[in-house]
């Protein structure tokens, strides 16, 4: 990952108007999980799309954004596994496509637990492996997709891992193979999961210059995604998860 790559993503975002509309659906789902006037940190903000959207559509939030890469549109530079934030000072932590890049997810959740107030929330959207999305993530997407890896040590043995290196299998492995008791030891209630459709995003081809989705069909495909959300456990490409910080310190 580099500032140049983030700037390239911003260039494509500005040129492909459909991307902002497609991501806006997912951003709305994230932001709807936050109470009014919440103090919120976005971790792994990257090109700044979510924080920019939130400031325009949820002006009530007190929002800060950070990323490993210094960028003028984010508020500060920080590693999500070691946040320069006061203990119990936030109501929410947001992350979009971040967890499947982390070398130490437990450290991330430990930091979230530390900086959140009691009943504060971690809200994320991540790649979701389904029978439909698996071949896309496995053979077409630039990242890996290994469903048998240890989701808590996903890059063990990988020398020189870069921040942008990720694996689409991490998040589903974490959700499927982590017990409720383990989440409680980490200081959170078990996650609430919502699989999300992604046909509109798939046809947009993401952050490359080409697209299979004309602007005039974007509204139609977004509507199709909404209609198919009941099938997202089999056909989805992403999922949202919400963790609520436990109201006691028994996990310490």
C-alpha positions, 0 to 999 in steps of 0.5 A, spaced: 500 500 500 502 507 498 499 514 497 500 513 490 495 507 490 490 510 494 490 516 490 489 512 484 483 509 487 480 516 488 481 517 481 477 511 479 472 513 484 471 520 481 471 517 474 466 511 475 460 514 478 456 508 480 462 506 485 459 511 490 452 509 489 454 502 490 458 503 496 453 508 499 448 502 500 453 499 504 456 505 508 448 506 510 448 499 513 454 501 517 452 508 519 445 505 521 448 501 527 451 508 530 447 512 535 446 519 534 452 523 537 456 518 537 464 519 537 467 514 532 473 512 529 474 509 522 480 505 522 484 503 515 480 509 512 485 508 506 482 513 500 477 516 505 470 514 502 467 512 508 469 518 512 467 523 507 460 519 506 459 519 513 460 527 514 455 528 509 450 524 511 451 523 518 453 530 521 451 528 528 457 523 528 463 526 531 468 522 527 475 521 526 479 517 520 486 514 520 490 509 516 497 506 516 498 511 510 499 518 511 494 521 507 491 529 507 484 527 507 484 522 513 485 525 520 491 522 523 496 516 521 495 509 526 495 502 526 489 499 528 493 494 532 495 500 536 491 506 537 493 512 540 486 513 543 484 514 550 481 508 554 473 508 554 473 514 549 469 512 543 462 509 542 464 506 535 469 503 531 468 502 523 472 498 519 471 497 511 475 491 508 480 491 514 480 485 518 482 481 512 488 485 512 490 484 519 496 480 521 494 480 528 486 481 529 486 479 536 490 485 537 485 489 533 479 487 537 483 488 544 484 495 542 477 496 540 475 493 547 480 498 550 478 505 546 470 503 547 465 505 552 461 499 555 456 497 550 460 501 544 460 498 537 465 495 532 462 495 525 465 492 519 464 490 512 468 484 509 469 480 504 464 474 505 466 467 502 459 463 499 458 458 493 458 464 488 463 468 491 469 463 492 471 462 485 471 470 484 475 471 490 480 465 489 481 465 482 479 472 479 481 477 485 488 480 486 488 477 494 488 470 496 482 466 499 484 460 503 478 457 507 483 453 511 487 458 514 487 460 522 483 466 522 487 469 528 494 468 525 492 468 518 499 470 515 503 466 520 510 464 516 509 470 511 515 474 510 515 481 509 507 482 509 505 488 506 499 492 509 495 491 503 496 483 502 489 480 505 485 474 504 478 473 503 477 467 507 479 470 514 473 473 516 468 468 514 473 463 518 473 468 524 465 468 524 464 461 523 470 458 527 470 463 533 466 460 539 461 465 543 466 464 549 472 466 545 468 473 543 466 474 551 473 473 553 475 478 548 470 483 551 465 482 546 458 479 545 458 474 539 457 478 533 451 480 529 452 478 522 448 480 515 450 477 509 450 483 503 449 482 496 454 485 491 452 483 484 452 491 482 459 491 485 461 485 481 459 488 474 462 495 476 469 491 476 471 495 482 477 500 482 479 499 475 478 503 469 473 498 465 466 497 467 460 492 465 455 496 469 453 502 465 451 508 469 443 508 467 443 501 470 446 502 476 439 503 480 436 497 477 442 493 479 442 496 486 435 494 487 436 487 484 441 486 490 436 488 495 431 483 492 436 478 493 439 479 500 435 474 503 439 469 498 446 473 500 448 467 505 449 463 498 450 468 493 453 474 497 460 477 496 460 481 503 457 481 510 457 486 515 458 484 522 457 488 529 460 487 536 458 490 542 463 491 547 461 487 554 458 491 559 463 488 565 470 487 565 470 479 567 474 478 560 480 481 563 
